[in-house]
Amino acid sequence: MSVTKSAHKTAHEAQCACHAAEAPDPLAPEPFRVVEVKQEIEGCNTLIVEPETDEAKKLCMYAPGQFHMIYAFGQGEVPISISGDPAHSNRLVFTIMGVGPVSDALTRLKEGDKVGLRGPFGNHWPVEKAAGRDVLLVAGGLGLAPLRPAIYSILAKRDLFSRVMLLYGTRKAESILFQDQLAEWNKHMEMNVSVTVDTADEHWGGHVGLVTELIKETNFSPSRTIAMICGPEVMMRFSAGALLERGMKANQVYVSMERNMKCAVGLCGRCQYGPYFMCKDGPIFSFDQVEHLYKVREV
Amino acid sequence: MKDAMPAVCIDRADFDSVIKALAGDGYNVVGPVLREGAIIYDEISGVSDLPEGWGDEQEAGTYRTVKRNDKALFGHNSGQQAWKKFLYPSRERLWSAQGDNAEFKIEPNAETPPKYAFVGVHACDLRAIEIQDIVFMNPETADPRYGKRREGAFIVAVNCAQSAKTCFCAAMGTGPRAESGFDLSLTEIIEANAHYFVATVGSARGETLMQKIKSRPATDADLQAAATRTENAQKQQVRSLDREGVKELLFSSYSDAHWDKIAERCLSCANCTMVCPTCFCSKTEDTTDLSGNHADRWRLWDSCFTVDFSYIHGGSIRKQVASRYRQWMTHKLASWIDQFGTSGCVGCGRCITWCPVGIDITEEAKVFREEKMDPRLRGDDEVVKGTKQ
């Protein structure tokens, strides 16, 4: 059982100036408990975690598109976007694909296990800016997870938005995330959901092809739309290009980027992208901020 | 500062008392020492540890210590080490965790930070420390480990009386004279019959220290002698870097073919980033003991020249050496300005000296500039863009 820092203060600390300025350590994780594990697709689990201390509770207030650093005991930390509903301020939800030692360890966690968290970090999707307009959400593969908090927020205040459309592309039908929710969202006509897969077998009755094809086929008014794109960088590049071709301006299009990251507070220097730190200036950029960098290899 | 204490002179014979007084105040005193053919920074216990009579010759890819024809204590230029190895150690435990997957507790690193006194900090390195302060002591994300070491550190600056051929602090506006940011600054004066230091106090701590040191008031002639020394150092500088518009220049050069030319020589060895006094990039390492119940998280210096640095699942972003050199130089001279309000280069010249193939950042900057000036070489399709929006 952990106690808040102030309760720990001794008489010496209370009087002594040398402890007065004791700053919190931005690199020290707070304790969270895994309360639910749900397998989404092969190799990809959603973890629901709850804070173990008052200090940890503060980490549960976030905006759609933000991320946390998650520590798996003895393995290390990785940045993971929040995939839950921002209205739930007593828990955090992460959808994690095992692609390396730490994310693998996170997908092996069971209910009752513990993780360390830091965050939330980064900026957020332009949900407020999208009010009164059409919203076009474009997701590729696992990129639907970081968009889901934006979807929850938009649907919670559905009246504020005009048409809301989700265009979602995955490699194959087995890789489609949140299938029940996709159907649910579509059924109530709250959001127009279109799904496409790169390759399909005879059991697939839907669209086959790239998500950029859906962009070409979708009916929206470019001048009054905000687009939010999340997926592999090449997919975002082509999607943004397709949206610009449809007549959208670069400052109406948003992308969520990914880079190697160790600290998430601008100290490790790894997540630089041109003049930006992904952790502080991103991960979400309006396309006019990064369009010139998208044209350069290996930035 | 209120009523700055007037400059004084400390005789060479009394200089040992400065080091002894700092040690007496509980400081780990660190200064230049001659070791294995190089002048590096290490703990010193007295003036006899200093590299008396030693200087150095430097060129791109070249460093050698040479005997001077005087007995100067600080007659050397930048060595391959910067002071960052003390304030920002190359390997440091961030915290530990005790337990297992089901239950563990994070324990902060309880080690008491050492209290350092740095003796012999050149103006360029002083600015480098200030630049790392901006990185590590930003109030919102301050690293408490760095902060504790930095706040405790006592700084004795030494104004350079000579420059190496790789020095370009004057062009970067950081030296050779230290104007602020020190507790005490010294200019070493060696004349036919005199060897002494002109000392300027820069803080209350410096003033308190000077009360313990035998000194005499500095005359106008002493101050003039000190000024002449740093002027000479500046005149000796043969390299320069035009700071005017260098950010826009590099931001508009992302697709320039010259990066490939540099990459033909660059070994991607990371020397430049290790010796750079401002480079701060790091990686982390997680280790466990044999029981598996104790884990440590470490922070280590890393370099944008490694393949791992930009690795995300699926591969590294910067596979080409050209991309890595471009990242380093563009960060140092351009994006640093957007990120931290200052250039990341202080003109110490270490990256030039310690590059095994002698790549020279000042020369490379010139090439990009000349290309842009020469309409025959200028690609007009490149948009000058890149500043944070």
Boltz contact constraints between the chains, C-beta under 6 A:
constraints:
  - contact:
      token1: [A, 23]
      token2: [B, 142]
      max_distance: 6.0
  - contact:
      token1: [A, 23]
      token2: [B, 144]
      max_distance: 6.0
  - contact:
      token1: [A, 25]
      token2: [B, 144]
      max_distance: 6.0
  - contact:
      token1: [A, 26]
      token2: [B, 141]
      max_distance: 6.0
  - contact:
      token1: [A, 27]
      token2: [B, 94]
      max_distance: 6.0
  - contact:
      token1: [A, 28]
      token2: [B, 95]
      max_distance: 6.0
  - contact:
      token1: [A, 28]
      token2: [B, 106]
      max_distance: 6.0
  - contact:
      token1: [A, 29]
      token2: [B, 106]
      max_distance: 6.0
  - contact:
      token1: [A, 73]
      token2: [B, 101]
      max_distance: 6.0
  - contact:
      token1: [A, 73]
      token2: [B, 104]
      max_distance: 6.0
  - contact:
      token1: [A, 74]
      token2: [B, 288]
      max_distance: 6.0
  - contact:
      token1: [A, 74]
      token2: [B, 295]
      max_distance: 6.0
  - contact:
      token1: [A, 76]
      token2: [B, 286]
      max_distance: 6.0
  - contact:
      token1: [A, 99]
      token2: [B, 313]
      max_distance: 6.0
  - contact:
      token1: [A, 100]
      token2: [B, 313]
      max_distance: 6.0
  - contact:
      token1: [A, 113]
      token2: [B, 101]
      max_distance: 6.0
  - contact:
      token1: [A, 113]
      token2: [B, 102]
      max_distance: 6.0
  - contact:
      token1: [A, 114]
      token2: [B, 103]
      max_distance: 6.0
  - contact:
      token1: [A, 114]
      token2: [B, 104]
      max_distance: 6.0
  - contact:
      token1: [A, 258]
      token2: [B, 312]
      max_distance: 6.0
  - contact:
      token1: [A, 260]
      token2: [B, 310]
      max_distance: 6.0
  - contact:
      token1: [A, 260]
      token2: [B, 311]
      max_distance: 6.0
  - contact:
      token1: [A, 260]
      token2: [B, 312]
      max_distance: 6.0
  - contact:
      token1: [A, 262]
      token2: [B, 284]
      max_distance: 6.0
  - contact:
      token1: [A, 265]
      token2: [B, 141]
      max_distance: 6.0
  - contact:
      token1: [A, 266]
      token2: [B, 141]
      max_distance: 6.0
  - contact:
      token1: [A, 267]
      token2: [B, 143]
      max_distance: 6.0
  - contact:
      token1: [A, 268]
      token2: [B, 282]
      max_distance: 6.0
  - contact:
      token1: [A, 269]
      token2: [B, 280]
      max_distance: 6.0
  - contact:
      token1: [A, 269]
      token2: [B, 281]
      max_distance: 6.0
  - contact:
      token1: [A, 274]
      token2: [B, 386]
      max_distance: 6.0
  - contact:
      token1: [A, 275]
      token2: [B, 335]
      max_distance: 6.0
  - contact:
      token1: [A, 275]
      token2: [B, 338]
      max_distance: 6.0
  - contact:
      token1: [A, 275]
      token2: [B, 386]
      max_distance: 6.0
  - contact:
      token1: [A, 275]
      token2: [B, 388]
      max_distance: 6.0
  - contact:
      token1: [A, 289]
      token2: [B, 389]
      max_distance: 6.0
  - contact:
      token1: [A, 292]
      token2: [B, 383]
      max_distance: 6.0
  - contact:
      token1: [A, 292]
      token2: [B, 385]
      max_distance: 6.0
  - contact:
      token1: [A, 296]
      token2: [B, 254]
      max_distance: 6.0
  - contact:
      token1: [A, 296]
      token2: [B, 255]
      max_distance: 6.0
  - contact:
      token1: [A, 298]
      token2: [B, 317]
      max_distance: 6.0
  - contact:
      token1: [A, 298]
      token2: [B, 318]
      max_distance: 6.0
  - contact:
      token1: [A, 298]
      token2: [B, 320]
      max_distance: 6.0
  - contact:
      token1: [A, 298]
      token2: [B, 323]
      max_distance: 6.0
